């Protein structure tokens, strides 16, 4: 089964975007049995989902993990839910800044991830990377892309799809002036674990780990 990861191009005057740095770095070192494809998305409301959808149609993945940058944080955020609202605090890379408009004119208020959140939380934490489950992906391009992705995945029992926010990359590869960052190696490790956990969920290997997840005392 093919794995598809996406990250975003730089935006808001930045020269790098940690989401694409992490996704492309994982692609370059990926040694799993399943093919892994990475795509860089434009940071625009009009272009991000069409680019991701085109990659989905081309590669027919069973696991799709979209990744975005969350500034000012020092933990990986596993996103639980995408909401049907765009409320841009800054213009996207095409100069568009919609306020209080839906992602989809006629659509549910929200969609949930189909990635196995709590097993992923436990596994990323055990890999030594700060991580949390987040219940808000914002109202910018990340959330809009997540909403469209989750809408595509809705009802597809043989697919796992969701969104992960990562901090900026620390050090000379792309440090964050606001202090929220993690090493690139940690971001790559976290994304690898998220992918591996989704693959395990698809082939039924997570069922035996239910007790371990509960006993770990993970957050709700």
C-alpha positions as CSV (number, residue, x, y, z in Angstrom):
1,X,0.0,0.0,0.0
2,X,1.3,3.4,-0.9
3,X,1.9,6.2,1.7
4,X,1.4,9.8,0.7
5,X,2.8,12.7,2.8
6,X,2.3,16.3,2.1
7,X,4.0,19.5,3.4
8,X,3.6,23.1,2.5
9,X,5.8,25.7,0.8
10,X,7.1,28.6,2.8
11,X,4.6,31.4,3.5
12,X,4.3,34.8,5.3
13,X,7.8,35.8,4.1
14,X,9.6,32.7,5.5
15,X,12.2,31.0,3.4
16,X,11.6,27.5,4.8
17,X,8.6,25.5,6.1
18,X,9.2,22.9,8.6
19,X,6.4,20.7,7.3
20,X,8.0,20.3,3.9
21,X,11.5,20.0,5.5
22,X,10.2,17.1,7.7
23,X,8.2,15.4,5.0
24,X,11.0,15.5,2.4
25,X,13.6,14.4,4.9
26,X,11.4,11.3,5.8
27,X,11.0,10.6,2.1
28,X,14.7,10.6,1.6
29,X,15.4,8.1,4.4
30,X,12.3,6.0,4.2
31,X,13.1,2.3,4.1
32,X,9.6,0.8,4.8
33,X,8.1,-2.0,2.6
34,X,5.5,0.4,1.3
35,X,6.3,3.1,-1.2
36,X,6.2,6.6,0.2
37,X,5.5,9.6,-1.9
38,X,5.9,13.2,-0.8
39,X,4.3,16.3,-2.4
40,X,4.8,20.0,-1.6
41,X,1.6,21.9,-1.6
42,X,1.1,25.6,-2.4
43,X,0.1,27.6,0.7
44,X,-3.1,28.9,-0.9
45,X,-6.7,28.2,-0.2
46,X,-7.4,27.7,-4.0
47,X,-4.4,25.5,-4.7
48,X,-3.6,23.3,-1.7
49,X,-6.4,20.7,-1.9
50,X,-6.3,20.4,-5.7
51,X,-2.6,19.6,-5.6
52,X,-3.1,17.0,-2.8
53,X,-6.1,15.5,-4.6
54,X,-4.1,15.2,-7.8
55,X,-1.4,13.3,-5.9
56,X,-4.1,11.0,-4.4
57,X,-5.6,10.3,-7.7
58,X,-2.2,9.5,-9.2
59,X,-0.8,7.3,-6.4
60,X,-4.0,5.8,-4.9
61,X,-2.5,5.8,-1.3
62,X,-4.0,3.9,1.6
63,X,-2.3,6.2,4.1
64,X,-2.4,10.0,3.7
65,X,-0.7,12.3,6.3
66,X,-0.9,16.0,5.5
67,X,1.6,18.1,7.5
68,X,1.6,21.8,8.4
69,X,3.6,24.2,10.4
70,X,2.4,25.4,13.9
71,X,4.5,28.3,15.0
72,X,5.2,29.0,18.6
73,X,5.0,25.4,19.8
74,X,7.6,22.8,20.8
75,X,5.5,19.7,20.4
76,X,4.1,17.7,17.5
77,X,0.3,18.1,17.3
78,X,-1.9,15.2,16.1
79,X,-5.0,17.0,14.8
80,X,-8.3,15.4,15.8
81,X,-10.8,17.5,13.8
82,X,-11.2,19.8,10.8
83,X,-13.9,22.4,10.8
84,X,-15.8,23.9,7.9
85,X,-14.6,27.5,8.4
86,X,-11.9,29.7,6.8
87,X,-11.0,32.8,8.8
88,X,-7.5,33.9,7.6
89,X,-5.5,36.0,9.9
90,X,-3.0,36.7,7.1
91,X,-3.2,36.4,3.3
92,X,-2.2,33.2,1.7
93,X,0.6,33.1,-0.9
94,X,-1.9,34.2,-3.6
95,X,-3.0,37.2,-1.5
96,X,-6.3,35.7,-0.5
97,X,-7.6,36.2,3.0
98,X,-11.2,35.0,3.3
99,X,-13.0,35.8,6.6
100,X,-15.7,33.6,8.1
101,X,-16.5,31.6,4.9
102,X,-17.0,27.8,4.7
103,X,-14.4,25.5,3.2
104,X,-17.2,23.8,1.4
105,X,-20.5,25.6,0.8
106,X,-22.7,22.6,1.6
107,X,-20.9,20.3,4.0
108,X,-20.8,19.1,7.6
109,X,-19.6,21.4,10.3
110,X,-16.6,19.1,10.9
111,X,-14.8,15.9,9.9
112,X,-12.6,13.8,12.2
113,X,-9.3,12.3,11.4
114,X,-9.2,8.6,10.6
115,X,-5.6,8.2,11.8
116,X,-5.4,6.1,15.0
117,X,-4.8,9.1,17.3
118,X,-4.3,7.6,20.7
119,X,-2.0,4.7,19.5
120,X,0.0,7.3,17.6
121,X,0.2,9.6,20.6
122,X,1.6,6.7,22.7
123,X,4.0,5.6,20.0
124,X,5.4,9.1,19.2
125,X,5.8,9.7,22.9
126,X,7.7,6.4,23.3
127,X,9.9,7.5,20.4
128,X,11.0,10.4,22.6
129,X,9.3,13.3,20.8
130,X,7.1,15.8,22.6
131,X,3.5,15.3,21.2
132,X,-0.1,16.1,22.0
133,X,-3.5,15.6,20.5
134,X,-5.0,18.9,19.3
135,X,-8.7,19.6,18.9
136,X,-8.2,22.7,16.7
137,X,-6.3,22.8,13.4
138,X,-6.9,26.6,13.1
139,X,-8.9,28.3,10.4
140,X,-6.1,28.8,7.8
141,X,-4.9,26.8,4.9
142,X,-3.9,23.8,7.1
143,X,-7.4,23.4,8.4
144,X,-9.0,23.9,5.0
145,X,-6.7,21.2,3.5
146,X,-7.4,18.9,6.4
147,X,-11.2,19.4,5.9
148,X,-11.0,18.5,2.2
149,X,-8.8,15.5,2.9
150,X,-11.1,14.2,5.7
151,X,-14.1,14.7,3.4
152,X,-12.3,12.6,0.8
153,X,-11.5,9.9,3.4
154,X,-15.0,9.8,4.9
155,X,-16.5,6.4,4.4
156,X,-13.4,4.8,3.1
157,X,-12.7,2.1,5.6
158,X,-9.6,1.0,3.8
159,X,-7.9,4.4,4.1
160,X,-6.3,6.3,7.0
161,X,-6.0,10.0,6.6
162,X,-5.3,13.0,8.8
163,X,-3.3,16.0,9.6
164,X,-0.2,16.6,11.8
165,X,1.2,20.0,12.8
166,X,4.9,20.3,13.5
167,X,6.9,23.0,15.1
168,X,9.6,25.0,13.3
169,X,13.0,23.2,12.8
170,X,15.6,24.3,15.4
171,X,19.2,25.1,14.7
172,X,20.7,26.3,11.4
173,X,18.2,24.3,9.3
174,X,15.4,26.7,10.2
175,X,15.2,28.0,13.8
176,X,12.2,29.8,15.1
177,X,12.5,33.3,16.5
178,X,9.7,32.8,18.9
179,X,11.4,29.8,20.5
180,X,9.0,27.1,19.5
181,X,11.0,24.4,17.7
182,X,12.3,20.9,17.6
183,X,15.3,19.2,15.8
184,X,14.5,18.0,12.3
185,X,15.5,14.5,13.3
186,X,12.7,14.5,15.9
187,X,10.1,15.7,13.4
188,X,11.2,12.9,11.0
189,X,11.0,10.3,13.8
190,X,7.5,11.5,14.8
191,X,6.2,11.3,11.2
192,X,7.7,7.9,10.7
193,X,5.9,6.6,13.8
194,X,2.6,8.1,12.7
195,X,2.9,6.5,9.3
196,X,3.9,3.1,10.8
197,X,1.0,3.2,13.3
198,X,-1.5,3.9,10.6
199,X,-0.1,1.0,8.5
200,X,-0.4,-1.2,11.6
201,X,-4.0,-0.1,12.1
202,X,-4.9,-1.0,8.5
203,X,-3.6,-4.5,8.8
204,X,-5.1,-5.1,12.2
205,X,-1.9,-5.1,14.3
206,X,-3.2,-2.4,16.6
207,X,-6.0,-4.5,18.1
208,X,-3.6,-6.2,20.5
209,X,-2.2,-2.9,21.7
210,X,-5.5,-1.5,23.1
211,X,-4.7,-2.4,26.7
212,X,-1.2,-0.8,26.3
213,X,-2.8,2.4,25.0
214,X,-5.3,2.7,27.9
215,X,-2.7,1.8,30.5
216,X,-0.4,4.5,29.2
217,X,-2.7,7.1,30.7
218,X,-2.8,9.2,27.5
219,X,-4.7,12.5,27.4
220,X,-8.3,12.8,26.1
